[in-house]
Each structure stands twice: as structure tokens, then as C-alpha cells.
Amino acid sequence: PPTARGSGAQLNDQGFALMRQGRYAEALPLFEQALEELRGSGTLPEAYTLYNLAFTRLQLGDCTDVRRMLDRSQRIQGRRAEIDRARVQANSQCGGDNSGPGGGGDD
């Protein structure tokens, strides 16, 4: 797939539009690229990207770093029902495993 262009926030927005259409596999690389640009900024776009990436991975059956991303997102933006629901899904779907396919990463 072609490399998306734009700021981290723009990449997150593009991925979010795909995510809302159920096009998770297409959204995944956009969220990953957005996070690379936003990581450590402590901004709302970083928090949203962390949540969106975690949610997308869950929809694709990948538990890699999902709980950690949800925790980081919550630390930035505060407690949200969406994060709580994704955490319940992660606990159900991922069991005690936080790495999932491909092992752990540093997202």
C-alpha cells in the first residue's frame, strides 16, 4: 500500500475514517505511522491514536501491546467509556497475553 502523507494527527484522522468503515487492515498502518510521529507528545492526538491503534489491533485479532496503549491513552485523556470497553474486550480476547501475534513491541 502507498505510504500516507500528513501529520500524525492527519494520519490518525485518515485511519479513523477507515476504522469507522470496518476497514481495519487498511487503517492499521496509518495508526502505526501516526503513532511514530506523535509518540511522547502527550497530546490528545497521541491519546486518540493510541486508542484507535489498540482498538484496530483487537478487531484484527492482534493483542500486541493493546493494554499498554489503552493505559497510555487513558493517562493522557482521562477515563473514557470507549477505553473501558476496549479494555474489557482485551481482557476477554487476549487473556493473560499482552503480546499477541508477532510478540511484544514498543508502541
C-alpha positions as CSV (number, residue, x, y, z in Angstrom):
1,P,0.0,0.0,0.0
2,P,1.2,3.5,-0.6
3,T,2.7,5.5,2.2
4,A,0.3,8.0,3.6
5,R,1.3,11.6,3.9
6,G,0.5,14.2,6.5
7,S,1.0,15.0,10.2
8,G,0.4,12.4,12.9
9,A,-3.0,13.9,13.6
10,Q,-3.9,13.8,9.9
11,L,-2.8,10.2,9.6
12,N,-4.9,9.3,12.7
13,D,-7.9,11.1,11.1
14,Q,-7.4,9.1,7.9
15,G,-7.1,5.9,9.8
16,F,-10.2,6.7,11.9
17,A,-12.3,7.2,8.8
18,L,-11.2,3.7,7.6
19,M,-11.8,2.2,11.0
20,R,-15.4,3.5,11.1
21,Q,-16.0,1.7,7.8
22,G,-14.6,-1.5,9.2
23,R,-11.5,-1.3,7.1
24,Y,-9.2,-2.2,9.9
25,A,-6.4,-3.7,7.9
26,E,-6.1,-0.5,5.9
27,A,-6.3,1.7,9.0
28,L,-3.6,-0.2,10.8
29,P,-0.5,1.2,9.0
30,L,-1.9,4.7,9.2
31,F,-2.3,4.5,13.0
32,E,1.2,2.9,13.3
33,Q,2.7,5.7,11.3
34,A,0.8,8.4,13.2
35,L,2.0,7.0,16.5
36,E,5.6,7.1,15.3
37,E,5.1,10.8,14.7
38,L,3.1,11.5,17.9
39,R,4.8,9.2,20.4
40,G,5.8,11.0,23.6
41,S,4.0,14.3,22.7
42,G,1.4,13.8,25.5
43,T,-1.2,15.4,23.2
44,L,-4.8,14.4,22.6
45,P,-3.9,13.3,19.0
46,E,-1.4,10.9,20.6
47,A,-4.1,9.6,23.0
48,Y,-6.6,9.1,20.2
49,T,-4.1,7.4,18.1
50,L,-3.1,5.0,20.9
51,Y,-6.8,4.1,21.4
52,N,-7.5,3.7,17.7
53,L,-4.5,1.5,17.2
54,A,-5.3,-0.6,20.2
55,F,-9.0,-1.0,19.0
56,T,-7.9,-1.8,15.5
57,R,-5.5,-4.4,16.6
58,L,-8.2,-6.0,18.7
59,Q,-10.5,-6.1,15.7
60,L,-7.8,-7.8,13.7
61,G,-7.2,-10.4,16.5
62,D,-3.8,-8.9,17.5
63,C,-3.2,-8.3,21.2
64,T,0.2,-6.7,20.8
65,D,0.6,-4.0,23.4
66,V,-3.1,-3.3,23.4
67,R,-3.4,-3.0,27.2
68,R,-0.4,-0.8,27.4
69,M,-1.7,1.5,24.7
70,L,-5.1,1.8,26.4
71,D,-3.4,2.7,29.6
72,R,-1.2,5.3,28.0
73,S,-4.2,6.8,26.2
74,Q,-6.2,7.0,29.4
75,R,-3.3,8.7,31.2
76,I,-3.4,11.4,28.6
77,Q,-7.1,11.9,28.0
78,G,-8.6,10.6,31.2
79,R,-11.1,7.9,31.8
80,R,-13.4,7.2,28.9
81,A,-16.1,4.6,28.3
82,E,-14.6,3.6,25.0
83,I,-11.3,2.8,26.7
84,D,-13.1,0.8,29.4
85,R,-15.0,-1.2,26.7
86,A,-11.8,-1.9,24.8
87,R,-10.1,-3.0,28.0
88,V,-12.9,-5.5,28.7
89,Q,-12.6,-6.8,25.1
90,A,-8.8,-7.1,25.5
91,N,-9.2,-9.0,28.8
92,S,-11.7,-11.4,27.1
93,Q,-9.9,-11.8,23.8
94,C,-6.3,-11.7,24.9
95,G,-6.5,-13.5,28.3
96,G,-3.2,-13.0,30.1
97,D,-1.3,-12.5,26.9
98,N,-0.3,-8.9,26.1
99,S,1.9,-9.7,23.2
100,G,-0.3,-11.5,20.6
101,P,0.9,-12.4,17.2
102,G,4.4,-11.2,16.4
103,G,5.3,-10.8,20.1
104,G,5.5,-7.6,22.0
105,G,6.5,-4.3,20.6
106,D,7.2,-0.8,21.8
107,D,4.1,1.1,20.8
